[in-house]
Amino acid sequence: MSEEAIVPQRLVIVVPTDAVHDSRTLRIAMSLRGRGHRVTIVARQTSSAAALETGPTGIELIRVACDPIDGLPLPAGLRHALRRAVGVRRPTSRAEPASEAPHGRGRMIEAIRQATRFLAIGLTVRSQERSAALVDLGGDLYHGMAFQGIPVALGLARRARSRGIYDIRDIYLDSRNLARLPGPARRVLQGLEARWVRDATATITVNESCAEVIEHRYGIRPVVVMNCPPRADDDGPPRQLVRDAVGLTAADPVVLYHGGLLAGRGLARTIEALADRRLARAHLVFMGWGEEEAHLRQLARGPEVNGRIHFLPPVGPAEVVEWVASADVSVMINEPVTLNERLSTPNKLFESLAAGTPVVSSDFPERRRIVMEDPLGPLGAVCDPTDTSGVAAALGSILMLDDDARADLRGRCAAAARERYTWEAQLPVLLATYRRVTGRAW
């Protein structure tokens, strides 16, 4: 049977960031644009990104101003006057660091601070919707990314008398700061998410464990579209991009962490593990940015690891796999601090496999299934992310392999990625969901 004829349509993707490093959004946009659809990404304006971009692929990226004051239910003139009076700083897309548990009188101050912060988040979401409504030309489908993107997407869809999809990329109520909220606040937010799930014409998520949690909470089973990169070309040995960037030789073992330098990612533990005698020759490279960078740089000056910790800025989504391919092992030992962390299958997992780079990961159910239970054999190692010795042992088990065993392991990683974990395998699932929502082939 021949493929159903594609009907050109307009897709609007809403993201609560500036979209610069949002690989899932950019991957969807490029795929749909390549099939002849008009694609607009509505993102948030920041000081480091242009307000309007139209790339060579024809994807339109509109970044709109987002200011909590603009989200207030006041006439425009009053909002403008209030903004001038208080001089409120526009928010950026960077996450704020989690604070320590408050004590005594500090509890009341912390409660006020948290309430103010979440009020500002809500008003910023409303501001993005207002600003986006001024530039949105209407779409056949609105794809809302994440907890702060979906209310904007659904609002635009209502104005356009169209439909919206909720892309649930995390178990948000059990992630980072939201997991620490008091019970009443969490129930309010869960009620909001339940409404968004009901109002969306379809929901998607990133793995089966997340789908089970969402189904249990809201009675709707999301479609699973994993965060896999495009199939990598097998064009010979990888370029030594990481080693060249930090001044290492081919003989220096390289452990790479790429992604946000955030609390809960096991980054300090990874530095501790590097002090283990089994990793005495290994170098650890952090490629990314985030709230923990200053602390990690301080730890990197410790005598046991001094000179073996390196920092690089993040690279664009299209370049990540090539950079990761030049490492010996990719580390991702998220701490089991929230349900969301324990269920996560981050982009870096699939990017590493696509690069043919073995993985050392937290021993969480979804990750164990992928890393240790692949039909081709193990694709790395898993460990208890709270056990420094165990982390060192897992890293050492890969770095100490002989040349033949290392080549065999890298080959398994690349083959598993090509056969199971590519965007080409995920895209048909997404297109079928779009087809079901709009009634027309994408």
Summary of the structure (lengths in Angstrom):
residues: 442
radius of gyration: 22.5
end to end distance: 16.8
largest distance: 70.3
contacts: 1455
relative contact order: 0.11
helix: 46%
strand: 14%
